[in-house]
Amino acid sequence: MGVLPFHPDSCADFLTSDELHRIQLHRLQTVVRASYEHVPLTRQRMQERGVKPEHIRSLADIAALPFMQKTDLRDTYPYGLFARPMSDIVRLHASSGTTGKPIIVGYTRDDLNVWTSVMARTFSAVGLNQHDVIQNAFGYSLFTGGLGAHYGAEALGATVIPISGGNTERQIMVMQDFGVTAICSTPSYFLHLVEAVEASGRGFGNLNLKTGVFGAEPWTDSMRAHIQSRTGIKAYDIYGLTEIIGPGVATECEQQAGMHVFEDHFLMEIVDPKTGKTLADGEEGELVLTTLSKQAIPMIRFRTHDITSIITEPCACGRTIRRIRRITHRCDDMMIIRGVNVFPSQIEAALLEVEPTLPHYQIVLSRKEGLDQMEVRIEVTEAMFRDKVSALEQLQKRMEHAIEHVVGLRVNVRLVEPRSIARSEGKAKRVVDQRKEG
Ligand code: DLL
């Protein structure tokens, strides 16, 4: 049987801007009305601003609406932002975040259908189809990664292996014996799998794997280059968040040049993270998302805290839905070290520039005599570990220089033994902050 170039739902990736804007406006008006009628917090905030649903006459009118924050979900825990009765809710997911209570999100049957559809479009955009065997190593749990990818891959018609995260030995056995052609996981867990495959004496050349669908945490283009050259697969970046739907908000296409946002379901704005002022297309700022079709919890102007910018040029793939640049950091993961602003992604890029074969690192923050200290721990390979001390010292110096060059700060680099940095089955813990403990 022949293979269609895209999943049928991918048609929406190619709408004219007129068609897209008509759909967006109609959906925006519907979602604002539903929120006003059924979510007391939204109604109260709109009333305070003197805004009524009928004031939304164009897409630009969205700027009149109040923002929503993650704290709104926490403050109304568990179900305060639900716009539908529990009898309409068919699934719950949750995200733990860093402090206190989790946030809980719900889905109606229609919400799940939309989620499945955007995930099928995601897999289709990275070139997968019904002939692929997809190993889904995102966690199946309250985390949205596992089930989100699962139903999308099934709707694509691919063969799905619901292995979830962890149990590395079994992952390798499955990858080899089941003829896996594509894998979904966090980029850091995939790196762990790569090492394990190599340690077992098997090479990627003997596997059928050709595509990696990675997301849920920040990673850099240098990390992508490392993964691709080490394994021969193509590694794609996908983006999403629990509050909006889970994975399925944006995906790269085969061009690997920014992530297309599924704009028919998610309206995007970029705002100045400090003032909340809308920024022009192309300017870097905080991504703000409005769910255009979610029924259970409509999110209006949700502040994601993720920093990116809109790519204004058309994509060579022909999709008309616009792209955002790779999300390298969040506005709340900035470390301020002795007055200098540092993001983990800058450290990652600097390290991989010096030595592309050393992807495992951890940043440890501490305080000594009132001064913030930053130590970057980098795992060396077995072979390097057996090298002369002078060679290791040289490597360490080069890495310290590279970091200083990028962030303008002298930090200590410590080379540590192979496999001494803890591996995660999901999101990697890149920063350990001991300052509050001391
Ligand atoms: O991580 C949903 C997801 C699952 C996305 C699987 C992609 C693949 P949360 O646990 O709520 O949801 O975390 C959302 O993770 O606000 C970003 O800060 C970060 N994030 C997600 N994808 C990327 C990415 C899922 N591709 C938060 N690049 C988001 C950078 C990402 N950061």
Residues whose N, C-alpha, C, O or C-beta is under 5 A from the ligand:
A	BS01	DLL	S95 T144 G145 F214 G215 A216 E217 P218 W219 D237 I238 Y239 G240 L241 T242 G246 P247 T304 D306 I327 R330
